């Protein structure tokens, strides 16, 4: 009897809401990051730029997505809900091998999802580099997880790990740890571990960790955090002089 594939294979990327994707990308470029050109998803009223890294496994991608409301009147209600009004990190995006199957399994875990959908579009990556990308998306309803997350099923992963766009002048190689804060870090980690079928572990300094794959979520204490939130990214290889605070994220060298 063949066992079902894991619901979540890793933390794939972090979605950051920005008001202007071009401007946000320039801020990262000024720190020595390679950033993809602005890409518009007209049907969804969204645009993005991505800071892509080389993942530690073959089952996911590893990047920062700078997402903007390009045409707010066209942005679906569920994405308005996820992105909110303020700039800053809004979602962990988890890698899955089957977005539709994941939605059905999450419903049985008490995490209802919007109907999964497929996306296929042209993506301009650099001068002379235009590709076709495809992926499936599973978007849980908000309010059912202590820290919001959704799922992505990459069908053209090879375009997200190209060496020419995952090399950075500042030495950054990949996201190793996503840092978050919560009033009760261990309870937050346990609940997320239950949803991801991953074990939560209590570490030093009142931090708790959960790692569904190669990337770890580390949750630290903040009594004022009524709602857990993402606050930092720990990047392997990042030069110390490129550490910075951008759009509610503290970028740290590992």
C-alpha positions in Angstrom: 0.0 0.0 0.0 1.4 3.3 -1.1 1.4 6.0 1.6 0.2 9.5 0.8 2.8 12.1 0.0 3.5 14.6 2.8 1.1 17.5 3.0 4.0 20.0 3.2 7.5 19.2 2.1 9.2 22.5 3.2 8.9 26.2 3.6 9.0 27.3 0.0 9.0 31.1 0.2 7.9 34.1 2.2 5.3 36.5 0.7 5.9 40.2 1.6 3.2 42.7 0.8 4.6 45.9 -0.7 2.9 48.9 -2.1 5.2 49.2 -5.2 7.0 46.0 -6.4 9.5 48.0 -8.5 10.5 50.2 -5.6 10.7 47.3 -3.2 12.9 45.3 -5.6 15.3 48.3 -5.9 15.7 48.3 -2.1 16.9 44.7 -2.2 19.1 45.4 -5.3 20.8 48.2 -3.3 21.9 45.6 -0.8 23.4 43.3 -3.4 20.5 41.0 -4.1 19.6 39.9 -7.6 15.9 40.6 -8.1 13.7 39.4 -11.0 12.0 42.2 -13.1 8.4 43.2 -12.2 5.9 40.6 -13.4 2.2 41.5 -13.7 -0.6 39.0 -13.1 -3.3 41.0 -14.8 -6.2 38.6 -14.1 -5.5 38.8 -10.4 -4.6 42.5 -10.2 -1.2 41.7 -8.7 2.4 42.2 -9.5 5.6 40.8 -8.0 9.3 40.7 -8.0 11.3 37.8 -6.5 14.6 37.3 -4.7 15.4 33.7 -5.6 17.9 31.4 -3.9 19.1 27.9 -4.3 17.1 25.5 -2.1 18.7 22.8 0.0 16.5 20.1 -1.4 14.9 19.2 -4.8 11.3 19.3 -3.5 10.8 23.1 -3.2 12.0 26.5 -4.1 13.5 29.1 -1.8 12.8 32.8 -2.2 11.3 36.1 -1.1 8.2 37.2 -3.1 7.5 41.0 -3.1 3.8 41.2 -3.9 1.9 44.3 -4.7 -1.7 45.2 -5.6 -1.2 46.5 -9.1 -4.9 46.9 -9.8 -6.7 46.7 -6.4 -10.2 46.5 -8.0 -9.2 43.2 -9.7 -7.6 41.6 -6.6 -9.8 38.7 -5.4 -11.3 39.1 -2.0 -9.3 36.3 -0.5 -6.0 37.9 -1.6 -7.2 41.2 -0.3 -7.7 39.5 3.0 -4.3 37.8 3.0 -2.3 40.9 1.9 -4.1 43.5 4.1 -3.3 47.2 3.9 0.2 47.5 5.5 3.5 46.5 4.0 5.3 43.6 5.5 5.5 39.7 5.5 2.0 38.3 5.3 2.4 34.6 4.6 4.6 31.5 4.7 4.2 29.7 1.4 4.6 26.0 1.8 5.7 23.5 -0.9 3.3 20.7 -1.7 3.3 18.0 -4.4 -0.5 18.3 -5.0 -2.4 21.5 -4.1 -5.8 19.9 -4.6 -5.1 16.9 -2.5 -3.7 19.2 0.2 -6.9 21.2 0.3 -8.9 18.1 0.9 -6.6 16.9 3.7 -6.5 20.3 5.3 -10.3 20.4 5.4 -10.3 17.2 7.4 -7.8 18.9 9.8 -10.2 21.8 10.5 -8.4 24.2 8.1 -10.9 25.1 5.4 -9.5 26.3 2.1 -10.7 28.4 -0.8 -11.1 26.3 -4.0 -7.6 25.4 -5.3 -6.7 27.0 -8.6 -4.0 26.7 -11.3 -1.9 29.4 -12.7 0.0 29.4 -15.9 1.6 32.5 -17.3 4.6 34.0 -19.1 7.4 35.2 -16.8 10.1 37.7 -17.9 13.2 36.8 -15.9 16.0 38.9 -17.5 17.0 40.3 -20.8 16.3 37.7 -23.4 15.0 35.2 -20.8 11.2 34.6 -21.1 9.7 31.4 -19.7 6.3 29.8 -19.1 5.6 29.0 -15.5 2.8 26.9 -14.0 1.8 26.1 -10.5 -1.2 25.0 -8.4 -2.3 27.1 -5.4 -4.1 26.2 -2.2 -5.2 29.1 -0.1 -6.6 28.3 3.4 -9.1 30.7 4.9 -7.6 33.1 7.4 -8.2 32.6 11.1 -7.5 28.9 11.3 -3.8 29.0 11.9 -1.7 30.9 14.4 0.6 32.2 11.6 -0.9 32.4 8.2 0.4 30.1 5.5 -0.7 28.8 2.1 0.6 26.1 -0.3 2.2 26.1 -3.7 2.6 23.2 -6.1 5.5 24.1 -8.5 5.2 22.5 -11.9 8.0 24.4 -13.5 10.4 24.5 -10.6 13.5 24.6 -12.9 12.8 28.3 -13.7 13.0 29.3 -10.0 16.5 27.7 -9.4 18.4 29.0 -12.5 22.0 29.8 -11.5 21.9 33.1 -13.4 19.2 34.5 -11.2 20.0 32.8 -7.9 23.5 34.3 -7.5 23.8 37.4 -5.4 26.6 39.9 -5.1 26.2 40.0 -1.3 26.9 36.2 -1.1 23.3 35.2 0.0 22.7 31.5 -0.8 19.4 30.5 0.7 16.8 31.2 3.5 17.8 28.8 6.3 15.5 30.1 9.1 12.3 32.2 9.2 12.0 34.0 12.4 8.7 34.8 14.0 7.4 36.1 17.4 4.4 35.1 19.4 3.0 35.5 22.9 3.2 31.7 23.4 6.0 30.5 21.0 5.7 26.8 22.0 2.0 26.6 21.5 2.3 28.4 18.2 5.0 25.9 17.0 3.0 22.9 18.2 -0.1 24.0 16.3 1.8 24.7 13.1 3.6 21.3 13.5 0.2 19.6 13.7 -1.0 21.3 10.6 2.2 20.5 8.7 2.7 17.0 10.1 6.1 18.2 11.5 7.5 17.9 15.0 7.8 21.1 17.1 10.9 21.4 19.3 11.6 23.7 22.2 15.0 25.3 21.9 17.1 27.7 24.0 16.1 31.3 25.0 12.4 30.4 25.0 12.4 29.8 21.3 10.5 26.9 19.7 11.2 25.5 16.3 9.3 23.5 13.6 11.0 22.3 10.4 8.8 20.5 7.8 11.9 20.3 5.6 15.3 22.0 5.3 14.0 25.5 6.3 13.2 26.0 10.0 10.6 28.3 11.5 11.9 29.7 14.8 9.3 31.3 17.0 10.5 33.6 19.8 8.6 35.3 22.7 6.9 38.7 22.4 4.2 39.3 25.1 2.9 42.1 22.9 2.3 39.9 19.9 -1.5 39.4 20.0 -1.1 37.7 16.6 2.1 35.7 15.8 4.0 37.4 13.0 7.1 36.9 10.8 9.9 39.2 11.7 13.2 38.0 10.2 15.0 35.9 7.6 18.3 34.2 8.4 20.3 33.8 5.1 23.2 31.5 4.6 26.2 33.2 3.0 24.8 36.8 3.4 27.6 39.3 4.0 27.4 41.1 7.3 27.3 44.5 5.6 24.2 43.5 3.7 22.2 42.9 6.9 19.2 45.3 7.0 15.6 45.9 8.0 13.3 46.0 4.9 9.5 46.0 4.8 9.1 44.6 8.3 11.8 41.9 7.8 15.2 41.8 9.5 17.6 40.2 7.1 20.3 38.4 9.1 23.5 36.5 8.2 23.8 32.9 9.3 
